Amino acid sequence: MPKLVPRWYQAEARDAVLSALMAAQNTNPLAAIVTGGGKALLAAMLMESLCQLQPGARVMCLAPSMELVKQNVEEAIGYLPAALAARVGVYCAGLGMKERLSQLTIGTPQSVARQVKRFGRQDYVVIDEAHTANIDLKTWKSIVNSLRENNPHVRFIGMTATPFQMKGLRVVPLTECGLFDTKVYDLTAGRNFNRLVREAFISPVVAPAIRFPQIDTDNVKTKGGDFDEAALALEAMKVTRECVRVALDNARDRKHFMWFAVNIEHAHMIESALREAGESVVTIHGELEKSERVTGVAEYLKKMHRHVVSVAMLTTGFNAKFVDCIVGLRPTRSLVLWRQIVGRGLRPYPGKDNILVLDAGGNFARHGAINAEIGSGDSRAGLWDCTDAVVRSPFKKGSKDGTPVPDRERSAIRFPVHSAAQPEYDLRIALGLMAPDAEPCGFLNDAEHLTCRQCGRPRQGFLTVRTHREAGERGIGDDDSYEIHDEANVVLADEVCRETRTLPVHDMQIEPEGNGILNFKFVTDFGAHPLRLDFDRASADPKFYAMARKMYERSTGRKAPGEGYRVLLSRELIPKPVDITLTKWDDGQVFLTEVRWVREGKMEAFRYDPEYS
């Protein structure tokens, strides 16, 4: 069997991880690789490089499922030299293998956690699907604490397609969740994602050319950070048979479907509707016996069924490359879950041109484009732009008497009403909060703000007539229980993605100005790049002032003095950065947006937002 050959980005990711490990002795780096990008091979590459970097080092690779462990073992055997491959051991109860003394161990966290102290000293731990490594949970807390007891200098390396976790409705980067401290490589967003599509490493995600029925979540409450499952299932089952009919009628050219259901009862309804249509289907959920689940998955992977229906399973690590249509009948507030669902179809396969996603849950509208870059606190579930760009209404009539419905702004909050006799649909105009021709500024606002933080323009409150008709009375595109996705909202094109580049810093110069301003110049291979920070509370914008203090504290490990002149006097405490990141903004200007240092053997990063300056 020929040795597996890494792709260019796998080699780049490995080098980025190794550089971080060598630059900072206490850092725990994270690499974000898109679903289908070959994280299993990257894990094998890291094992080999770590053994070369530190001969005799013991490396553990943890993956959250038995299937992923098998993939990682196969990739390791296919890539590693024979002498190193012979040292690979597997510790996974589901596979009936428990080898604790190997130099290279691949296993599941569930199995390892029970006997973690008996594994002895481990030097490196590579974690596949690192977004599942929540150290607030008992399993991961036990693993991390025990491994650190055995070796205080153990290093954790994360790999994931979703480099964040959900904390309620808030998206929190994994670098702020306690285990990993720096993201050294990212191929999951923007132009990097699009490049992998162009080079055929992943399949393109396409918007549906049909209007697809939508599940009404207006009256479904939030519970535990997501929609209440019982109430959501009731709403989903109202349109399920209609969704099945529309999907089958309009995706006849698709060969293999994955359906995602809310709960078991909902899954059986989907299965029943598919069988009534003459389709072959298998359902996978947690209450099946293990043998039934294994058999069902195996049958689907052998293409014995055209459809598989999943309930809270098959969202992480499931590898069915031939899937060319995903039907999401499961609305979710979790960005992690939604991206993992879409990721099931990203792997390329012979004869597969793209992956069609039919979304009945409004998830694209809720979470944004699949390659949008997500920052701290950015849940995409309420952020709004101060813009007068409108959503063109696809409906010719707004009521039975033919009254037209005006276009609503993209950021509008819809308020359903029962009367079609509305003299004014825009609440801002009706209540006299804003002149009809008020100019927007384009600022991105948080969900809780009803007026723009920059210009004060109110967010639109749009009155929409609520109508309820039986499924048999509705036609495709007949009212707003259907949705058609704008191509630009599903995948962001290169033109609207910000371009970034990370450059090593060779020298740093700091010049004081006035009573509290520091002017930085970071010298790179492409010239010097400036950064101006104002520490004078009296003259600086409050947000800009807070960011300046944050940079001082991140770089020095000390609390910033309250007086600006004292910061100037202590400027020599600020160390030279390891590297800086430059970002080209929408208007073509280039700004410095991130600075990274090594402090006390640990990588520290400061993200700078030039829109505050």
VEXDREN-2710 file (C-alpha; in Angstrom, 1 decimal):
% VEXDREN-2710
k/r/px/py/pz
1/MET/0.0/0.0/0.0
2/PRO/1.6/3.4/-1.0
3/LYS/2.1/5.9/1.7
4/LEU/-0.5/8.6/2.0
5/VAL/0.5/12.0/0.6
6/PRO/-0.5/15.1/2.6
7/ARG/-2.3/18.0/0.9
8/TRP/-0.7/21.5/1.0
9/TYR/-2.9/22.8/3.7
10/GLN/-2.3/19.7/5.9
11/ALA/1.4/20.4/5.8
12/GLU/0.8/24.1/6.5
13/ALA/-1.4/23.2/9.5
14/ARG/1.2/20.8/10.9
15/ASP/4.0/23.4/10.5
16/ALA/1.8/26.0/12.2
17/VAL/1.2/23.7/15.2
18/LEU/4.8/22.8/15.5
19/SER/5.9/26.4/15.3
20/ALA/3.6/27.3/18.2
21/LEU/4.8/24.4/20.3
22/MET/8.4/25.4/19.8
23/ALA/7.8/29.1/20.3
24/ALA/5.9/28.8/23.5
25/GLN/6.6/25.9/25.9
26/ASN/3.2/26.1/27.7
27/THR/0.9/26.8/24.8
28/ASN/-1.9/24.5/23.6
29/PRO/-2.6/25.3/19.9
30/LEU/-5.7/24.8/17.9
31/ALA/-6.0/24.1/14.1
32/ALA/-9.4/24.6/12.4
33/ILE/-9.8/22.4/9.4
34/VAL/-13.1/22.2/7.5
35/THR/-15.1/19.0/7.5
36/GLY/-13.7/16.6/5.0
37/GLY/-10.4/18.3/5.1
38/GLY/-8.5/15.3/6.4
39/LYS/-8.0/15.8/10.1
40/ALA/-7.2/12.1/10.6
41/LEU/-4.2/12.3/8.3
42/LEU/-3.2/15.6/10.0
43/ALA/-3.2/13.7/13.4
44/ALA/-0.9/11.1/11.9
45/MET/1.4/13.8/10.6
46/LEU/1.6/15.4/14.0
47/MET/2.4/12.1/15.7
48/GLU/5.3/11.5/13.3
49/SER/6.6/15.1/13.7
50/LEU/6.3/15.1/17.5
51/CYS/8.3/11.9/17.7
52/GLN/11.0/13.4/15.5
53/LEU/11.0/16.6/17.5
54/GLN/11.1/14.7/20.8
55/PRO/12.3/11.1/20.4
56/GLY/10.6/8.8/22.8
57/ALA/7.7/11.2/23.3
58/ARG/4.4/9.5/24.1
59/VAL/1.4/10.8/22.1
60/MET/-2.2/10.2/22.7
61/CYS/-4.9/10.9/20.0
62/LEU/-8.5/11.2/21.3
63/ALA/-11.6/11.1/19.0
64/PRO/-15.2/11.2/20.2
65/SER/-16.5/8.0/18.5
66/MET/-15.5/4.5/17.6
67/GLU/-15.9/5.3/13.9
68/LEU/-13.4/8.2/14.2
69/VAL/-11.0/6.0/16.1
70/LYS/-11.0/3.5/13.2
71/GLN/-10.4/6.3/10.7
72/ASN/-7.5/7.7/12.7
73/VAL/-5.9/4.3/13.0
74/GLU/-6.3/3.5/9.3
75/GLU/-4.7/6.9/8.4
76/ALA/-1.9/6.4/10.9
77/ILE/-1.0/3.0/9.6
78/GLY/-1.2/4.3/6.0
79/TYR/1.0/7.3/6.6
80/LEU/3.5/6.4/9.4
81/PRO/6.8/4.6/8.7
82/ALA/6.6/0.9/9.5
83/ALA/8.7/1.2/12.6
84/LEU/6.5/3.9/14.0
85/ALA/3.2/2.4/12.9
86/ALA/4.2/-0.7/14.9
87/ARG/4.0/1.4/18.1
88/VAL/0.4/2.5/17.5
89/GLY/-2.0/1.1/20.1
90/VAL/-5.8/1.4/20.3
91/TYR/-7.8/2.0/23.5
92/CYS/-11.5/1.9/22.7
93/ALA/-14.1/-0.3/24.5
94/GLY/-16.3/-0.3/21.4
95/LEU/-13.6/-2.0/19.3
96/GLY/-12.7/-4.4/22.1
97/MET/-9.1/-3.1/22.3
98/LYS/-7.4/-1.7/25.4
99/GLU/-3.7/-1.1/24.8
100/ARG/-2.3/1.4/27.4
101/LEU/1.4/1.0/27.1
102/SER/2.0/1.9/23.5
103/GLN/4.0/5.0/22.6
104/LEU/1.2/6.2/20.3
105/THR/-2.3/5.6/21.6
106/ILE/-5.5/6.3/19.7
107/GLY/-8.8/6.1/21.6
108/THR/-12.1/7.6/22.7
109/PRO/-12.3/10.0/25.7
110/GLN/-15.1/7.9/27.2
111/SER/-12.8/4.8/27.4
112/VAL/-9.7/6.6/28.3
113/ALA/-11.3/8.6/31.2
114/ARG/-12.0/5.4/33.2
115/GLN/-8.4/4.4/33.4
116/VAL/-6.6/7.7/32.5
117/LYS/-4.2/7.6/35.5
118/ARG/-2.9/4.2/34.4
119/PHE/-1.7/5.5/31.1
120/GLY/1.3/7.1/32.8
121/ARG/3.2/10.1/31.4
122/GLN/1.9/11.5/28.1
123/ASP/3.8/14.3/26.4
124/TYR/1.2/15.4/23.8
125/VAL/-2.5/14.9/23.4
126/VAL/-4.0/15.4/20.0
127/ILE/-7.8/16.0/20.2
128/ASP/-9.9/15.4/17.1
129/GLU/-13.3/17.2/17.1
130/ALA/-11.9/19.5/19.7
131/HIS/-15.1/21.4/20.1
132/THR/-16.4/18.4/22.1
133/ALA/-13.6/18.8/24.6
134/ASN/-15.6/20.8/27.2
135/ILE/-13.5/20.8/30.4
136/ASP/-16.6/21.7/32.4
137/LEU/-17.8/18.2/31.9
138/LYS/-16.8/15.3/34.1
139/THR/-15.2/13.2/31.4
140/TRP/-12.9/15.9/30.0
141/LYS/-12.1/17.4/33.4
142/SER/-10.9/14.0/34.6
143/ILE/-8.8/13.4/31.5
144/VAL/-7.1/16.9/31.6
145/ASN/-6.5/17.0/35.3
146/SER/-5.2/13.4/35.5
147/LEU/-2.8/13.8/32.5
148/ARG/-1.5/17.0/34.0
149/GLU/-0.9/15.2/37.3
150/ASN/1.1/12.5/35.5
151/ASN/3.0/15.2/33.5
152/PRO/2.6/18.9/34.4
153/HIS/4.1/19.8/31.0
154/VAL/1.7/17.8/28.8
155/ARG/0.6/19.8/25.7
156/PHE/-2.9/19.6/24.2
157/ILE/-3.4/20.1/20.4
158/GLY/-6.9/20.6/19.1
159/MET/-8.3/19.9/15.6
160/THR/-11.9/20.8/14.6
161/ALA/-14.1/22.1/11.9
162/THR/-16.0/24.3/14.4
163/PRO/-13.5/26.2/16.5
164/PHE/-16.0/27.4/19.1
165/GLN/-18.5/26.2/21.7
166/MET/-22.0/27.3/22.6
167/LYS/-22.5/28.9/26.0
168/GLY/-26.3/29.2/26.0
169/LEU/-27.0/31.3/22.9
170/ARG/-23.5/32.8/22.8
171/VAL/-20.7/31.5/20.6
172/VAL/-17.4/31.4/22.5
173/PRO/-14.1/30.6/20.6
174/LEU/-12.4/27.5/21.9
175/THR/-9.3/29.7/22.7
176/GLU/-11.5/31.3/25.4
177/CYS/-12.9/28.0/26.9
178/GLY/-10.0/27.1/29.1
179/LEU/-8.0/24.3/27.3
180/PHE/-6.6/25.8/24.1
181/ASP/-5.1/29.2/24.1
182/THR/-4.2/30.1/20.5
183/LYS/-5.7/29.3/17.1
184/VAL/-2.7/28.8/14.8
185/TYR/-4.4/27.8/11.5
186/ASP/-7.9/28.3/10.1
187/LEU/-9.4/26.9/6.9
188/THR/-13.1/27.0/7.9
189/ALA/-14.1/30.5/6.8
190/GLY/-14.0/33.1/4.1
191/ARG/-11.6/32.8/1.2
192/ASN/-9.8/29.8/2.7
193/PHE/-13.0/27.8/2.5
194/ASN/-13.7/29.0/-1.0
195/ARG/-10.2/28.0/-2.2
196/LEU/-10.7/24.4/-1.0
197/VAL/-13.9/24.4/-3.0
198/ARG/-12.2/25.6/-6.1
199/GLU/-9.4/23.1/-5.7
200/ALA/-12.0/20.3/-5.3
201/PHE/-10.9/19.3/-1.8
202/ILE/-14.5/19.9/-0.6
203/SER/-17.9/19.9/-2.4
204/PRO/-19.6/23.2/-3.0
205/VAL/-22.8/24.0/-1.0
206/VAL/-25.6/25.1/-3.3
207/ALA/-28.7/27.1/-2.5
208/PRO/-32.0/25.4/-3.4
209/ALA/-33.7/26.5/-6.6
210/ILE/-37.1/25.8/-4.9
211/ARG/-39.1/27.3/-2.2
212/PHE/-39.0/24.9/0.8
213/PRO/-41.6/24.6/3.6
214/GLN/-40.6/26.2/6.9
215/ILE/-41.1/25.1/10.5
216/ASP/-42.8/27.9/12.5
217/THR/-40.6/28.5/15.6
218/ASP/-42.3/31.8/16.7
219/ASN/-44.0/30.2/19.7
220/VAL/-41.3/27.7/20.5
221/LYS/-39.4/28.7/23.7
222/THR/-35.7/28.2/24.3
223/LYS/-34.6/25.6/26.8
224/GLY/-31.0/24.8/27.7
225/GLY/-29.6/27.0/24.9
226/ASP/-31.7/25.5/22.1
227/PHE/-35.3/25.2/21.1
228/ASP/-37.5/23.2/23.5
229/GLU/-37.5/19.8/21.9
230/ALA/-41.1/18.7/22.6
231/ALA/-42.7/22.0/21.4
232/LEU/-40.4/22.1/18.4
233/ALA/-41.3/18.5/17.4
234/LEU/-45.0/19.4/17.4
235/GLU/-44.4/22.3/15.0
236/ALA/-42.1/20.3/12.8
237/MET/-44.6/17.5/12.4
238/LYS/-47.1/20.0/11.0
239/VAL/-45.1/20.4/7.8
240/THR/-43.0/17.2/7.7
241/ARG/-45.1/15.3/5.1
242/GLU/-45.1/18.4/3.0
243/CYS/-41.3/18.8/3.3
244/VAL/-40.9/15.1/2.2
245/ARG/-43.1/15.6/-0.8
246/VAL/-41.4/18.9/-1.9
247/ALA/-37.9/17.4/-1.4
248/LEU/-38.6/14.3/-3.3
249/ASP/-40.4/16.1/-6.1
250/ASN/-37.6/18.7/-6.6
251/ALA/-34.5/16.7/-5.8
252/ARG/-35.0/13.7/-8.1
253/ASP/-31.4/13.9/-9.4
254/ARG/-30.0/13.4/-5.9
255/LYS/-28.9/9.9/-5.1
256/HIS/-28.4/9.8/-1.3
257/PHE/-30.2/11.9/1.4
258/MET/-29.5/12.6/5.0
259/TRP/-32.5/13.8/7.1
260/PHE/-32.1/15.4/10.5
261/ALA/-35.1/15.1/12.8
262/VAL/-36.1/16.8/16.1
263/ASN/-36.9/13.7/18.2
264/ILE/-37.6/10.0/17.7
265/GLU/-41.3/10.5/17.1
266/HIS/-40.5/13.0/14.4
267/ALA/-38.0/10.7/12.8
268/HIS/-40.5/7.9/12.6
269/MET/-42.9/10.3/10.8
270/ILE/-40.2/11.2/8.3
271/GLU/-39.5/7.5/7.8
272/SER/-43.2/6.7/7.3
273/ALA/-43.6/9.4/4.7
274/LEU/-40.6/8.2/2.8
275/ARG/-41.7/4.6/2.8
276/GLU/-45.2/5.7/1.6
277/ALA/-43.4/7.4/-1.3
278/GLY/-41.7/4.1/-2.1
279/GLU/-38.2/5.1/-0.8
280/SER/-35.7/2.9/1.1
281/VAL/-34.8/4.4/4.4
282/VAL/-33.1/3.6/7.7
283/THR/-33.5/5.5/11.0
284/ILE/-30.7/6.0/13.5
285/HIS/-31.3/7.2/17.1
286/GLY/-30.0/6.7/20.6
287/GLU/-32.7/4.3/21.8
288/LEU/-31.8/1.6/19.3
289/GLU/-29.7/-1.3/20.5
290/LYS/-26.0/-0.8/19.6
291/SER/-26.1/-3.7/17.2
292/GLU/-29.1/-2.1/15.4
293/ARG/-27.4/1.2/15.1
294/VAL/-24.2/-0.4/13.8
295/THR/-26.2/-2.5/11.3
296/GLY/-28.2/0.5/10.1
297/VAL/-25.2/2.7/9.6
298/ALA/-23.3/-0.1/7.8
299/GLU/-26.3/-0.7/5.5
300/TYR/-26.4/3.0/4.6
301/LEU/-22.7/3.1/4.0
302/LYS/-23.1/0.1/1.6
303/LYS/-25.8/2.2/-0.3
304/MET/-28.5/-0.3/0.6
305/HIS/-30.8/2.7/1.4
306/ARG/-31.3/6.0/-0.4
307/HIS/-32.2/7.8/2.9
308/VAL/-31.0/7.9/6.5
309/VAL/-32.9/9.7/9.2
310/SER/-30.9/10.9/12.2
311/VAL/-31.9/12.0/15.7
312/ALA/-29.0/13.7/17.5
313/MET/-26.6/11.4/15.9
314/LEU/-24.4/11.2/12.8
315/THR/-23.5/14.9/13.2
316/THR/-19.8/14.6/14.1
317/GLY/-17.3/12.3/12.4
318/PHE/-19.9/10.4/10.3
319/ASN/-18.2/9.8/6.9
320/ALA/-20.6/9.1/4.0
321/LYS/-18.9/10.8/1.1
322/PHE/-21.6/10.0/-1.3
323/VAL/-24.3/12.1/0.4
324/ASP/-25.4/14.8/-2.0
325/CYS/-28.5/16.1/-0.3
326/ILE/-29.1/17.2/3.3
327/VAL/-32.6/17.9/4.5
328/GLY/-32.6/19.8/7.8
329/LEU/-36.0/19.4/9.5
330/ARG/-34.4/20.4/12.8
331/PRO/-34.3/24.1/13.6
332/THR/-31.4/24.9/16.0
333/ARG/-30.0/27.8/17.8
334/SER/-26.6/26.0/18.0
335/LEU/-24.2/27.3/15.4
336/VAL/-21.9/24.3/16.2
337/LEU/-24.7/21.8/15.5
338/TRP/-25.8/23.5/12.3
339/ARG/-22.3/23.6/10.8
340/GLN/-21.6/20.0/11.7
341/ILE/-24.9/19.0/10.0
342/VAL/-24.0/20.8/6.8
343/GLY/-20.5/19.4/7.1
344/ARG/-21.8/15.9/6.5
345/GLY/-22.1/16.7/2.8
346/LEU/-18.8/18.5/2.2
347/ARG/-16.7/15.5/1.4
348/PRO/-16.1/15.1/-2.4
349/TYR/-17.1/11.8/-4.2
350/PRO/-16.9/10.6/-7.8
351/GLY/-20.0/11.8/-9.7
352/LYS/-21.0/14.2/-7.0
353/ASP/-21.0/17.8/-8.2
354/ASN/-22.2/19.6/-5.1
355/ILE/-24.2/19.2/-1.9
356/LEU/-27.8/20.5/-1.9
357/VAL/-29.0/21.7/1.5
358/LEU/-32.8/22.0/2.0
359/ASP/-33.3/23.9/5.2
360/ALA/-36.8/23.8/6.8
361/GLY/-35.6/25.2/10.0
362/GLY/-34.5/28.7/9.0
363/ASN/-31.0/27.9/10.0
364/PHE/-29.2/29.7/7.2
365/ALA/-31.2/32.9/8.0
366/ARG/-30.4/32.4/11.7
367/HIS/-26.7/31.6/11.5
368/GLY/-25.5/33.2/8.3
369/ALA/-23.4/31.8/5.5
370/ILE/-21.6/28.5/6.1
371/ASN/-18.2/30.1/5.6
372/ALA/-18.8/33.3/7.6
373/GLU/-16.1/34.1/10.1
374/ILE/-17.4/33.9/13.7
375/GLY/-15.8/36.0/16.4
376/SER/-16.3/36.1/20.2
377/GLY/-19.9/36.7/21.1
378/ASP/-21.0/36.6/17.5
379/SER/-24.0/34.1/17.5
380/ARG/-25.3/35.3/14.2
381/ALA/-28.7/34.9/15.8
382/GLY/-29.6/38.5/16.1
383/LEU/-26.7/40.7/15.0
384/TRP/-28.0/43.3/12.5
385/ASP/-26.5/45.8/10.1
386/CYS/-27.6/49.4/10.0
387/THR/-28.7/49.2/6.3
388/ASP/-31.7/50.0/4.1
389/ALA/-31.0/47.0/1.9
390/VAL/-34.3/45.2/1.5
391/VAL/-35.6/41.6/1.1
392/ARG/-37.7/41.5/-2.0
393/SER/-41.0/40.0/-1.3
394/PRO/-41.7/36.9/-3.4
395/PHE/-45.4/37.2/-2.8
396/LYS/-47.6/39.1/-5.3
397/LYS/-50.4/39.6/-2.9
398/GLY/-50.4/40.5/0.8
399/SER/-54.0/39.8/1.4
400/LYS/-57.1/38.4/-0.2
401/ASP/-58.1/41.8/-1.7
402/GLY/-54.7/42.0/-3.5
403/THR/-53.1/44.6/-1.3
404/PRO/-49.3/44.4/-2.1
405/VAL/-46.8/43.8/0.7
406/PRO/-43.9/46.3/0.8
407/ASP/-40.3/45.1/0.9
408/ARG/-38.8/44.8/4.4
409/GLU/-35.3/45.6/5.4
410/ARG/-32.9/42.7/6.0
411/SER/-32.4/43.6/9.6
412/ALA/-36.1/44.0/10.3
413/ILE/-37.9/42.4/13.3
414/ARG/-41.2/41.0/12.0
415/PHE/-44.3/41.5/14.1
416/PRO/-47.1/39.2/13.0
417/VAL/-50.6/40.9/13.1
418/HIS/-54.0/39.5/12.2
419/SER/-55.4/42.4/10.3
420/ALA/-54.4/43.1/6.7
421/ALA/-55.6/46.7/6.9
422/GLN/-52.3/48.3/7.7
423/PRO/-51.9/51.9/6.6
424/GLU/-48.1/51.7/7.4
425/TYR/-46.1/48.5/7.8
426/ASP/-43.0/50.2/9.2
427/LEU/-43.4/50.8/12.9
428/ARG/-40.6/53.4/12.9
429/ILE/-42.6/55.6/10.6
430/ALA/-46.0/54.9/12.2
431/LEU/-44.7/55.9/15.6
432/GLY/-42.7/58.8/14.4
433/LEU/-39.3/57.4/15.5
434/MET/-37.6/58.1/12.2
435/ALA/-38.0/60.1/9.0
436/PRO/-38.7/57.9/6.0
437/ASP/-35.5/58.9/4.2
438/ALA/-33.0/58.5/7.2
439/GLU/-29.6/57.4/5.9
440/PRO/-28.0/54.1/7.4
441/CYS/-24.3/53.9/8.3
442/GLY/-23.7/50.1/7.9
443/PHE/-22.6/49.5/11.5
444/LEU/-23.0/45.9/12.8
445/ASN/-25.1/46.0/16.0
446/ASP/-25.8/43.4/18.8
447/ALA/-29.2/41.8/19.1
448/GLU/-30.2/43.7/22.2
449/HIS/-29.8/47.2/20.5
450/LEU/-32.9/48.5/18.8
451/THR/-31.1/51.6/17.6
452/CYS/-27.7/51.7/15.8
453/ARG/-24.9/52.3/18.3
454/GLN/-23.1/54.5/15.7
455/CYS/-25.7/56.7/14.1
456/GLY/-28.8/56.1/16.2
457/ARG/-31.0/55.0/13.3
458/PRO/-33.8/52.7/14.7
459/ARG/-34.0/49.0/13.6
460/GLN/-37.1/48.4/11.5
461/GLY/-40.2/46.9/13.2
462/PHE/-42.1/45.4/10.3
463/LEU/-45.8/44.4/10.5
464/THR/-46.6/41.3/8.6
465/VAL/-50.0/39.7/8.3
466/ARG/-50.1/36.2/9.8
467/THR/-52.2/33.7/7.8
468/HIS/-52.8/30.0/8.5
469/ARG/-53.9/27.6/5.8
470/GLU/-54.0/23.9/5.6
471/ALA/-51.0/22.3/3.9
472/GLY/-53.2/21.1/1.0
473/GLU/-54.3/24.6/0.2
474/ARG/-50.7/25.9/-0.1
475/GLY/-48.6/25.8/-3.3
476/ILE/-44.9/26.2/-3.5
477/GLY/-44.0/29.8/-2.9
478/ASP/-47.6/30.7/-2.1
479/ASP/-46.9/32.4/1.3
480/ASP/-44.2/32.9/3.9
481/SER/-44.4/29.4/5.3
482/TYR/-41.9/28.7/2.4
483/GLU/-38.4/30.0/2.1
484/ILE/-35.9/30.4/-0.8
485/HIS/-32.3/31.0/0.1
486/ASP/-30.3/33.8/-1.5
487/GLU/-27.1/32.2/-2.9
488/ALA/-25.1/35.0/-1.2
489/ASN/-26.5/34.1/2.2
490/VAL/-25.5/30.4/1.9
491/VAL/-21.8/30.8/1.0
492/LEU/-20.0/34.1/1.0
493/ALA/-18.1/34.9/-2.3
494/ASP/-14.5/36.0/-2.2
495/GLU/-15.5/39.6/-3.0
496/VAL/-17.3/39.9/0.4
497/CYS/-14.8/38.0/2.5
498/ARG/-12.0/39.9/4.2
499/GLU/-8.5/38.8/3.2
500/THR/-6.1/38.2/6.0
501/ARG/-2.3/37.5/6.2
502/THR/-0.1/36.6/9.2
503/LEU/3.5/38.0/9.2
504/PRO/6.4/37.2/11.5
505/VAL/7.7/40.3/13.3
506/HIS/11.4/41.0/13.2
507/ASP/11.5/44.2/15.2
508/MET/9.2/46.6/17.1
509/GLN/9.5/50.3/17.7
510/ILE/7.4/52.3/20.2
511/GLU/7.1/56.1/20.1
512/PRO/5.2/58.0/22.8
513/GLU/2.9/60.9/21.9
514/GLY/1.3/63.4/24.2
515/ASN/0.1/62.3/27.6
516/GLY/-1.1/58.8/26.8
517/ILE/-0.6/57.7/23.2
518/LEU/1.8/54.9/22.1
519/ASN/2.6/54.6/18.4
520/PHE/3.8/51.1/17.5
521/LYS/5.7/50.0/14.4
522/PHE/6.0/46.3/13.7
523/VAL/8.8/45.5/11.2
524/THR/8.1/42.5/8.9
525/ASP/9.4/41.2/5.6
526/PHE/6.8/43.4/3.9
527/GLY/7.7/46.6/5.7
528/ALA/6.6/48.3/8.9
529/HIS/3.0/48.3/10.0
530/PRO/1.7/50.9/12.5
531/LEU/-0.7/50.7/15.4
532/ARG/-1.8/53.7/17.5
533/LEU/-3.2/53.1/21.0
534/ASP/-4.6/55.9/23.2
535/PHE/-4.4/55.3/27.0
536/ASP/-5.7/58.8/27.9
537/ARG/-9.1/58.3/29.5
538/ALA/-10.0/62.0/28.9
539/SER/-9.4/62.0/25.1
540/ALA/-9.9/58.4/24.0
541/ASP/-13.2/56.8/22.8
542/PRO/-14.3/54.5/25.7
543/LYS/-14.2/51.3/23.6
544/PHE/-10.9/52.3/22.0
545/TYR/-9.5/53.1/25.5
546/ALA/-10.7/49.7/26.8
547/MET/-9.0/47.9/23.8
548/ALA/-5.7/49.7/24.5
549/ARG/-5.7/48.7/28.1
550/LYS/-6.5/45.1/27.1
551/MET/-3.5/45.0/24.8
552/TYR/-1.2/46.3/27.5
553/GLU/-2.5/43.7/30.0
554/ARG/-2.3/40.8/27.5
555/SER/1.3/41.6/26.5
556/THR/2.7/42.4/29.9
557/GLY/0.6/40.2/32.2
558/ARG/0.1/43.3/34.4
559/LYS/-2.8/45.6/35.1
560/ALA/-2.7/48.7/33.0
561/PRO/-2.1/51.9/35.1
562/GLY/-5.0/54.3/35.3
563/GLU/-3.0/57.3/34.2
564/GLY/-1.9/57.4/30.6
565/TYR/1.5/58.9/31.3
566/ARG/2.4/55.9/33.5
567/VAL/1.7/53.6/30.6
568/LEU/4.2/55.6/28.5
569/LEU/6.8/55.3/31.2
570/SER/6.4/51.6/31.4
571/ARG/6.3/50.9/27.6
572/GLU/9.5/48.9/27.7
573/LEU/7.6/46.2/29.5
574/ILE/5.7/45.4/26.3
575/PRO/7.6/42.6/24.5
576/LYS/8.2/42.2/20.7
577/PRO/5.3/40.2/19.1
578/VAL/5.9/36.9/17.5
579/ASP/3.6/37.8/14.6
580/ILE/0.9/40.2/13.5
581/THR/-2.2/39.6/11.3
582/LEU/-3.3/42.1/8.6
583/THR/-6.8/42.3/7.3
584/LYS/-8.0/44.0/4.1
585/TRP/-11.3/45.7/4.9
586/ASP/-14.3/46.0/2.7
587/ASP/-13.2/49.4/1.3
588/GLY/-9.7/48.1/0.4
589/GLN/-7.9/49.5/3.4
590/VAL/-5.5/47.2/5.2
591/PHE/-5.5/47.2/9.0
592/LEU/-3.6/45.4/11.7
593/THR/-6.2/43.2/13.5
594/GLU/-4.2/40.8/15.7
595/VAL/-0.9/40.7/17.6
596/ARG/0.5/37.6/19.3
597/TRP/3.3/37.4/22.0
598/VAL/4.9/34.7/24.0
599/ARG/4.6/35.5/27.7
600/GLU/5.8/33.1/30.4
601/GLY/6.0/30.3/27.9
602/LYS/2.4/30.8/26.7
603/MET/1.1/32.3/23.5
604/GLU/-1.1/35.4/24.1
605/ALA/-3.1/37.2/21.5
606/PHE/-4.8/40.6/21.2
607/ARG/-7.5/41.2/18.6
608/TYR/-7.8/44.8/17.5
609/ASP/-11.0/46.2/15.8
610/PRO/-10.1/49.2/13.6
611/GLU/-13.7/50.2/13.4
612/TYR/-13.4/51.6/16.9
613/SER/-10.5/53.9/16.1
END
